[in-house]
Amino acid sequence: MNIAYFLIPKSSVAYLYDDFTFRQGLEKMRHHGYTAIPVITRDGQYVGTVSEGDFLWQLLSEEQSSQHPCSMRDLERLRVRDLLRKDSYPPVRITVSMEELLHSAMNQNFIPVVDDFDCFIGIVTRKDIIRYFAGETKAEQPGFLRKIV
């Protein structure tokens, strides 16, 4: 099975740029209601994924290091790239097998997909992978069997 059928293209996915400020990143996550969101460079390279927890841990470490509550002005100096943890949400290539995709989905809500140049092209959700392996192939279900536009 080609994972392209499950791919939600970049144009339909919310993401952050790595040079966004802490505040911009947090506001975009809040607006979309996501718990984790892909991060890319302005050139489209996938650099990682940040989660709500990453924002929370950064807030706590800032408060502890300065011994006073953080202000929004303090957070304007931080960039989303400063929150990234190494190897969180590793991406896969479009040629990955469904079994490898399932293995990735065991630890991630979604799997970022990159091309041969490590440019972000979209995501595959855990929900769609579970549906595939559970044998649910009803095309009328929303979000299932998406095609690349």
N, C-alpha and C positions, 0 to 999 in steps of 0.2 A: 504494500500500500504506500502510495506517495503522500508524504505529509502536507504537500501543497493543498490538498483538499481541506485540511483542517486549519490552514494558516489564516490568521486575521492580519491583513496587510497593515503596514506602517501607517498608511493614510487613515485607518480606522482605529488606531491605538493611541491612547494618550501616553506621552513620554516627556521626560525632562531633558534639558540640555545641561551638560556638566558645569557650565558657567553661570547657571541660575543661582540666585542667592538662596539662602536657607528659607527665607520668607516666601519667595516665589515658588520654590519646590513644595513647601508645605501647603500653600494656598491651592496649588494645582491638584495635589493629592486630595485635599479636602473637597474641592469642587467636584471631582469625579467620584469620590467616595472609595478610592482604592486603598488597599493596605500595603501594596508594593507597586512600583512603577519603574519601567526601564529608563536608563540614562544613556544618552548618546552625545557625541561631540557635534559641533556645528557642521562638520564634514559628513555626518551620518554614521560614524564608527560607534559600535556598541561598546560601552565602557563598564557597564554593570547595572545593578538594580538597587534602588533604595527602598526601605520599608519604613513604616511608622516607627518601628522600634529604633531604627537608625537615627531618626530625628529626636526621639525621646532620649536616647543614650547621649547624644551630642549635647542636648540641653542640660542634662544632669552633669556631664563632665565640665561644661562651661561654668555652671554655678559653683561646683566644687573648687575649680581652679581659681576663681575670682572671689570666692567667699561672699558674693552678693547675687541677688536674682538677675538673670539676663534681661536686658531690654531688647526691643526690636532693633534698635540701632546697633547693638552688639552683634545681632544675628545677620545684619546686612553685610558684615565683613566675611561671613562664612559662605562658601560655595557648596553646591551639591556634591561636587567632586571630593570635597573634604569628608563627606559622610560615607563614601563607598567603602565596603569591606571587600577584601580580596576573595575571589572565588565565590561570591554570593550570586546565585542564579546564573550559572555558566550557560553560554549559548550553545546551540547546535546548528549544524549546517542543514540545508534543505534536503540533502541526500541521506539523512539519518534514518535508521530503521525504526519501525514502530516499537520494537522491544527496547531499544535504547531510549526512545522517547518516553516510554513508560517508566523506565528506571529513573530518568530525570524528573518525571512528574511526581515521584514518590516524596520528593523533598521541596517541591516548588509548586506554587499556585498556577504558574504559567511558565512556558519555556520560550526564551527569546530565540529567534531564528536569524542567522546572519548569512550573508553570501560569501563567496570565496575571498573577498577583500575585507571581511569582518564588518561590513556595513549592515546595520540593522534593517531587516526587511519585514519583520512582524513577530507575532507570537502564536503559540499553540496553547490553548487552555487545558488544564487538567480535566475539566469536565468533558471536553470533546474526546480526549484520550480514553477516559473511563467508558464513555458511550461506545466507542469503537470496540474495546475489549469486552464489553458487556453484551455486544451483539445488537445494540440498538442502532438500526440503520434507517430510521424513518426520516426521509429527506424534509418532511414538513416541520420538523422540530427546529425552532429558531436557534441559530448559531451552529448548526451541524452541516457538514459538507460544504463549507465556504470555498469559493474559488478565488484564485488570485485575479485581480482586476487589471 
